[in-house]
Amino acid sequence: MQNQQPVSSALNRLIVSANQSFDLHSLLQSTSRTLSNLDFEHLHELQRLERSRTDPMLKKQIVENLQRRHRERRQPYVMLIAELQRHLPSAMAGDLQAAG
């Protein structure tokens, strides 16, 4: 996970430099939806390939390529979700202090 540090520092800059209140929960939900959409699209592609009359050996290669591409597309979102979850406890504590 060599990209985790840039995600973390970019997220910190975004949170710290936000002029208006920054809603980590909304960003987490939006990122989760994006990840779900990627997963749904991947599943649809696999099902479509399964129903096709493509040569089994070629199908196997296509599946491997689809899985590799899916992992590559998912990774930044998974890392962002993990980073957002790390920041949520401190953001929630700040919200409680501001409300109190």
N, C-alpha and C positions, 0 to 999 in steps of 0.2 A: 504494500500500500504506500508507494512512494509519493503519491499525489495528495496524501492526507494533509501535509503541512500547508501547501498552497490553499487548499479548501478552507482550512482552519483560519489562516491569516486573512483570506479574502472575506470570510464570514465575520471575523472580528472587525475588519475595517467597515464592513457594511453596517454592523450593529452600532459601532461607536460613532460613525459619521452620519447616521440617519438624523435628519433635521426634525422629523416628526416621529411619533411613537412607532416603534418597529414591532410588528406582531410575529413573533417566532412561531406561534401556533398556526397561523395562517400559512406561513411559508412551509412549515412541516406538512400540513395537509395538502397543499398544492404540489409539493415534491412527491408525496406519497401517491397522489392521483396520477402524476406523470409516470411514476414507476409502475403503477397498476396498468396504465395504458400501454406501456412498453411490453409488459408481460402478456397482456391480452393480445396485442398485435403479434407477438412471437408465437403464442399458442395457435392463433389463427393461421399463420404461415405454415406451421408444422402440420396442422390438420389438413390444410389445402394440399400440401405436398404428399401427405399420406394417402389422400384420395386420388392422386394423379396416377397416371399410367407410366410414370418415369421408370427407367431401368433401376432395379434395386441397388446396384452398386453406385450409380449416380445419385440416387436418393440418399444413400449413406453419406456421400461427400457433401451434398447440399445441406443435410441435417447438421453435419459438423460445422459447416460454414455459418449456418443460421445460429447455432448455439454460441459460436465464438463471437459473432457480431452482437448477439443479444447480451452476452456478458460484458462486452466492451461498452455498449450503450448504457447498461444498467449501472456500471461501476461508479460513475460520478454522482449519480443520484443516491445510491446506497451510502456513499461516503458523506454526502451532504446531510442525509437524514441522521446518520450517526453523530455528525458534528452538531446538528441542531439539537438533538436529544441531550448532548453534553451541556449545551447552553441553557436548556429549559429550566433546570432547577434554580439557577441564579437569576434568570429572568422572572421566574414566578416569585422569588423572594423579593425582588425589586418592586414587582407589582403590588405585593402585600404591604410593603413599607410605604409606597406611594398612596395606597388606599387608606392606610391607618393613620 
